[in-house]
Amino acid sequence: MNDRYDTGDGGYGAGPYELVGYDEYGQPVYRQVPAQQAQQATYDPYTQQQGYGYDPYATGQQPSAPSYDTGRPSPSYDDPYASHAPYDTYGTGTQHGAGYDPYGQAASSGQQPRVAEQTAYIPQQAGPVEQPHAPAHPGEPRDEGERDYHTEQFAFVEEPDGDSEDVIDWLKFTENRTERREEARRRARSRIIALLVVLALVAVGGVGYLWYAGKLPGLSSAGSKPGAATPVSAQKRDVIVVHLHNTGKGGTSTALLVDNTTTKQGSTVLLPNSLALSGDDGSTTTLAKSVDDDGASGTRDQLDTVLGTDIQGTWRLDTPYLQNLVDLVGNIDLDTNTDVPDPDAKKKGAEPLVHKGSAQTLSGKMAVAYATYRATGESENAQLERFGQVMQGVLRKLSSDPASATITVQTLAQILDPPLTDKDLGTFLARLADLAKSGDYKTALLPVQADGTLSAKTSDSVVKDILGGTAKSPDAGAAVRVSVQNATGVKDDTEKARVALLNGGFTFLEGGTASGAQTASKVVYSDASHKPDATEVAKTLGLPAGSVTKGTVSSGADVSVVLGRNYQPAAS
């Protein structure tokens, strides 16, 4: 609130003013009160008289007559807070009329002309000041300058302020932009946290898989592979025997395809042709001879007996079918260990069909030539290992999908040996293909001794660990092993010699047929300890004692016999 202000008439027109509010700088805003609303001066004996024309806040204002009211402005310059009600001079309850003039001049009661209302600023005016408290009791003297304000004396005027709206809009814009920035930061933090969580889960899952698969660096070992804790004999294996028949040059190559479903490991076990097998009649034969004579079923049973395995089927793979198979899978890539000449080349010194080197791409024809090639002076095992390379290369290129692999097998149009079917073979090969592509596949050669038997010490790494069986080769001490080669020119002489030897207590080994007939028969031993056995063999076959000689015997045999034309079988 403000104290009374007597501004005079100069510069602002006649008539009193009343307060209507404050401007944006805190200065009060007044407006002129119409003449008919102006009140006559009142007399208050408790009011301390001020000097004539004194205005403590006015500077350069015209003097005005003194006013007698309880701190109210003079009648000429009405205070907007002055009461317009009749007054009580001494607090006795007697009200004086509005026309009372303390100077003795009658107040005009006539109608005053209406003056247009206008708003003006009172210059050099400070903001409202705190007023002293009103008297505790009516009639108690008031302090100098004390006023008595009533609610009806105030009027509030709302004026729109464009600057205020701009400020509000700016604050809203700033607040919205700040909120958007905070929201963007929150979203960025959420994305980062989510990404970190995903990466952590992927890392944990990858480490877990590597640990489960036994591929975790520093922790990988044979014992860490799935199912490694299961005893070898209790592990589940699916085994199929495959015989590669060379239709061009003759001969066979045999391998076992093994799928260890417990340890998730695939293997190819190469079986040398000199492996000694036991026939149904108790006679001893070789793997190569059994494949030719006993057929798929007989050879499979004999392998089960010697190796302690359970072979589910036999896959006969002639070389033309191998060539087609390689072409169907789109060629194979191998690290070849020798140059292989082209079997169809007509000139010596022609370009090799297969070159020695790493990562060589072989077509079907090249794969067959490499799988069956045996250089002069090489052992049979060298050719067998090449066959194993080709088989593993085919598995790496074959589809891992059982349906697709089955279609590939059916496309070969082979007639499989029962009970093996196209679907069985396709599904089996698809599982091996998956293992070969993941690196869980190996090729091993079955170690066979010179006599074709298996040593428990040397065969445990293959027979026991890979096949899960026990070696049961024919007992070497049970009988003298005699290899017989027919050079008489009469095919039936081999069978007659076999019967004679078996009846004499010897173990018969098929030695095949010589390329040409010979006149004299020979009985050969290599170890002096077997000379008596050689002499006994000659007697059993009806050969002269002079036919016994020391020399080189066939692999797996104690005594070798070459039947010549002088052999005369006993009459049956």
SVG drawing of the C-alpha trace seen along z (x, -y; Angstrom):
<svg xmlns="http://www.w3.org/2000/svg" viewBox="-28 -29 94 171">
<polyline fill="none" stroke="black" stroke-width="0.4" points="0.0,0.0 1.0,-3.7 0.7,-6.7 -1.4,-9.6 -0.3,-11.5 -1.4,-15.0 -0.6,-15.7 -2.4,-18.9 -4.2,-19.7 -1.2,-20.6 -0.8,-18.5 -3.3,-15.8 -6.6,-17.5 -9.1,-18.2 -10.6,-15.6 -9.4,-12.9 -7.6,-9.6 -8.0,-6.0 -5.4,-3.1 -6.2,-0.5 -3.0,1.7 0.7,1.8 2.6,1.8 5.4,4.3 8.0,2.1 6.1,2.1 4.8,-1.4 1.1,-2.1 -1.4,-2.9 -4.2,-5.4 -7.3,-6.6 -9.4,-9.7 -12.6,-9.3 -15.8,-10.9 -16.8,-14.1 -20.1,-12.8 -18.3,-10.1 -15.9,-12.5 -16.5,-12.8 -16.5,-15.9 -13.7,-16.4 -14.3,-15.0 -13.1,-16.1 -11.3,-13.9 -10.1,-15.4 -7.6,-12.6 -5.7,-13.4 -2.5,-15.4 -2.6,-18.4 -0.1,-18.6 1.4,-21.8 -0.7,-23.5 0.0,-22.0 2.5,-19.5 3.0,-16.4 5.9,-14.3 6.2,-12.4 5.4,-15.2 8.1,-17.2 7.2,-20.4 3.5,-20.0 1.0,-22.8 0.1,-23.3 -3.3,-22.2 -5.6,-22.9 -5.3,-20.7 -7.5,-17.8 -9.2,-16.5 -9.6,-12.8 -8.1,-9.7 -5.0,-9.8 -7.0,-10.2 -6.1,-12.5 -7.6,-16.0 -11.0,-16.3 -9.4,-17.8 -7.2,-14.8 -9.1,-11.9 -7.3,-8.9 -8.4,-5.7 -8.4,-4.1 -10.5,-6.8 -13.9,-5.8 -16.9,-7.2 -19.3,-6.6 -20.5,-9.3 -18.0,-10.1 -18.1,-10.4 -16.2,-13.3 -15.6,-12.2 -16.4,-8.6 -19.8,-9.3 -21.8,-7.6 -23.2,-10.9 -22.8,-10.9 -22.2,-14.2 -23.7,-14.8 -21.7,-14.8 -22.1,-18.6 -20.2,-19.5 -17.2,-21.8 -14.7,-22.3 -13.8,-25.8 -17.4,-26.9 -18.2,-26.7 -21.2,-24.8 -20.5,-21.8 -22.2,-21.7 -24.9,-19.2 -25.8,-19.8 -25.3,-17.3 -21.7,-17.3 -20.8,-17.1 -19.7,-13.6 -16.0,-13.6 -14.7,-11.0 -12.8,-8.3 -9.1,-8.1 -6.1,-6.3 -2.9,-8.2 0.4,-7.5 1.4,-9.5 5.0,-10.4 7.7,-9.9 5.7,-7.5 7.2,-4.5 5.6,-1.1 3.3,-0.2 4.8,-0.3 3.8,1.8 1.2,-0.1 1.1,-0.1 -1.5,2.0 -5.0,0.5 -5.9,-0.6 -6.9,2.2 -10.1,0.4 -12.4,-2.0 -11.9,-5.6 -8.2,-4.9 -5.9,-7.5 -4.3,-6.5 -0.6,-6.9 0.3,-9.6 -0.1,-8.5 -2.1,-5.4 -5.0,-4.4 -8.0,-2.2 -8.5,-0.2 -11.5,1.8 -11.9,4.5 -14.3,2.5 -11.7,-0.2 -9.6,2.1 -10.2,2.8 -8.2,5.4 -7.7,5.0 -6.2,7.7 -4.2,6.5 -2.9,8.9 0.8,8.8 2.3,10.0 5.8,10.2 4.5,12.6 3.0,14.8 6.3,14.8 8.2,15.7 5.7,18.6 6.1,19.9 9.8,19.7 9.8,21.6 7.5,24.2 9.8,24.6 12.9,24.8 11.2,27.4 10.0,29.5 13.4,29.4 15.0,30.4 12.5,33.2 13.3,34.4 17.0,34.4 16.5,36.3 14.2,38.8 16.8,39.3 19.5,39.9 17.3,42.4 16.6,44.2 20.3,44.3 21.1,45.7 18.4,48.3 19.8,49.3 23.3,49.5 22.2,51.6 20.1,53.9 23.1,54.3 25.4,55.2 23.0,57.7 22.7,59.3 26.4,59.4 26.8,60.9 24.3,63.6 25.9,64.4 29.3,64.6 28.1,66.9 26.2,69.1 29.2,69.3 31.6,70.2 29.0,72.8 28.8,74.3 32.5,74.5 32.9,76.0 30.1,78.6 31.7,79.4 35.1,79.7 36.5,76.9 37.3,74.3 41.0,73.3 43.0,74.6 40.2,76.9 39.6,79.0 40.6,82.6 39.3,86.0 37.8,86.3 35.8,83.1 33.8,84.2 30.2,85.2 29.8,88.7 33.5,89.1 32.6,90.2 30.6,93.1 32.7,96.3 34.0,97.2 32.1,100.5 28.8,98.7 29.0,96.0 26.5,96.3 27.9,96.7 26.5,97.2 28.8,99.1 28.6,99.8 31.3,101.6 32.1,100.3 33.9,102.4 35.4,100.6 35.6,102.9 38.0,101.9 36.2,103.0 39.1,102.0 42.1,103.7 40.5,105.9 40.9,106.0 39.0,104.6 39.6,102.1 37.6,102.2 36.8,99.6 34.4,99.3 32.4,96.1 31.7,95.4 29.3,92.9 29.7,92.7 26.5,91.2 27.5,90.9 30.7,88.9 29.6,87.2 32.7,88.5 32.9,90.0 35.7,92.3 36.8,94.2 38.7,97.4 40.8,98.8 41.1,102.6 44.1,104.2 43.3,107.1 45.7,109.3 43.5,109.2 43.1,112.8 39.5,113.9 37.9,117.2 35.5,118.9 32.3,120.8 34.2,124.1 37.0,123.0 39.4,122.3 41.4,119.1 41.1,116.8 42.0,113.2 39.7,110.2 40.4,110.0 39.5,113.6 36.4,113.4 35.1,110.4 35.5,112.4 34.2,115.7 31.9,115.2 30.0,112.3 28.6,109.3 26.9,111.3 29.7,113.8 32.4,111.1 30.3,109.0 29.9,111.8 33.6,112.7 34.5,109.0 32.1,109.0 33.8,112.0 37.4,110.7 36.8,107.1 34.0,107.6 31.8,105.1 28.1,105.0 28.1,104.0 24.6,102.9 25.0,103.1 27.3,103.5 27.8,100.9 29.3,102.3 30.8,99.3 32.1,100.1 34.6,97.6 32.0,96.3 29.6,95.5 32.4,93.7 33.1,91.6 29.4,90.6 29.2,89.9 32.1,87.5 30.6,85.7 27.2,85.5 28.7,83.7 30.6,81.3 34.2,82.6 36.3,82.9 39.4,81.2 42.4,83.2 46.0,82.9 47.4,85.5 50.7,87.3 51.8,88.4 51.3,87.9 48.9,90.3 49.2,91.1 46.2,91.1 45.1,94.7 43.8,93.8 47.0,92.2 48.5,94.0 52.0,92.4 54.5,92.7 55.5,89.5 52.1,87.9 50.8,85.3 49.7,86.8 45.9,87.0 46.4,86.0 49.2,83.8 50.8,84.0 50.1,81.0 47.8,79.4 44.1,78.5 43.9,80.3 40.4,80.4 39.6,83.8 36.8,84.8 35.1,88.2 37.6,89.7 40.5,88.2 39.2,89.4 38.9,93.0 42.4,93.0 43.8,91.6 41.8,94.0 43.0,97.1 46.6,96.0 49.5,98.1 52.9,97.2 55.6,99.8 57.2,100.9 54.5,99.3 52.7,101.3 49.1,102.1 48.4,99.7 49.6,96.7 46.8,97.3 44.3,98.0 45.1,94.6 44.4,92.8 41.0,94.5 40.4,93.2 41.2,89.7 38.7,89.8 35.9,91.1 36.4,88.3 36.6,85.8 33.2,87.1 31.7,86.7 32.8,83.1 31.0,82.3 27.9,84.4 24.8,82.6 24.2,82.9 20.4,83.0 19.1,86.6 16.6,86.0 19.1,84.4 21.7,87.1 19.1,89.8 18.3,88.2 22.0,88.3 22.2,92.0 19.1,92.8 20.5,90.9 23.4,93.4 20.8,96.1 22.7,98.8 21.3,102.1 22.2,102.2 22.7,105.4 19.9,106.1 19.0,105.0 20.6,101.7 18.1,99.3 18.6,96.0 17.1,94.1 19.2,95.9 22.4,95.2 21.5,91.6 20.6,90.8 23.8,92.4 26.0,90.6 24.3,87.3 25.3,87.7 28.9,88.5 28.9,85.5 27.9,83.2 30.7,84.5 33.3,84.3 32.4,80.6 32.7,79.7 36.1,81.3 34.9,84.2 36.0,86.8 39.2,88.9 40.6,91.7 42.6,94.5 44.4,97.6 43.9,100.9 47.3,102.2 47.7,105.8 50.7,108.0 52.6,109.8 50.6,112.9 47.3,110.9 46.4,111.2 45.7,108.4 47.9,107.7 46.0,106.6 48.7,104.0 48.7,102.4 45.0,102.7 43.5,101.2 43.7,97.6 41.4,98.7 39.5,101.8 38.7,100.7 38.6,96.9 37.0,96.5 35.0,99.7 34.4,100.5 35.2,104.2 37.9,106.7 40.3,108.2 39.7,112.0 42.1,113.1 42.4,116.8 44.7,118.4 48.2,118.4 49.3,121.4 46.3,123.6 47.6,124.7 50.3,124.1 49.0,121.5 49.6,122.6 49.1,120.3 48.4,122.1 48.8,120.7 47.4,122.7 49.8,122.9 48.6,126.2 46.2,124.7 43.3,126.6 41.0,124.5 39.7,127.4 43.1,128.3 42.9,125.4 39.8,126.8 41.3,130.3 44.5,129.0 42.4,127.0 40.5,130.1 43.7,132.1 45.3,129.5 42.3,129.0 42.1,132.7 45.8,132.7 45.2,130.1 46.6,127.2 45.1,123.7 44.4,123.0 45.1,119.6 44.0,118.7 47.0,117.6 45.2,117.1 46.0,118.3 49.4,117.8 49.6,115.9 51.1,119.0 51.4,122.7 54.5,124.2 55.9,127.7 57.2,128.3 55.5,127.6 57.3,125.8 56.9,125.8 58.6,122.7 59.4,121.8 61.1,118.6 61.9,119.6 64.0,122.6 61.6,123.5 58.9,124.1 61.0,126.5 59.5,129.6 56.0,128.0 57.0,127.5 58.1,131.1 54.8,132.3 52.8,130.1 54.6,131.7 53.7,135.2 50.1,134.2 49.8,132.9 51.7,135.9 54.6,133.7 58.3,135.0 60.5,134.0 62.8,132.2 60.1,129.6 60.7,128.2 63.0,125.1 63.7,122.0 62.6,118.7 59.9,115.9 56.5,116.8 53.2,115.0 52.0,112.5 50.3,114.1 51.5,117.6 54.0,120.0 54.4,122.1 53.7,121.1 52.9,123.7 52.9,123.3 51.1,126.2 52.7,127.2 51.7,129.7 53.3,132.5 50.7,132.1 48.4,135.2 45.4,134.7 44.3,137.8 41.4,139.6 38.2,138.8"/>
</svg>
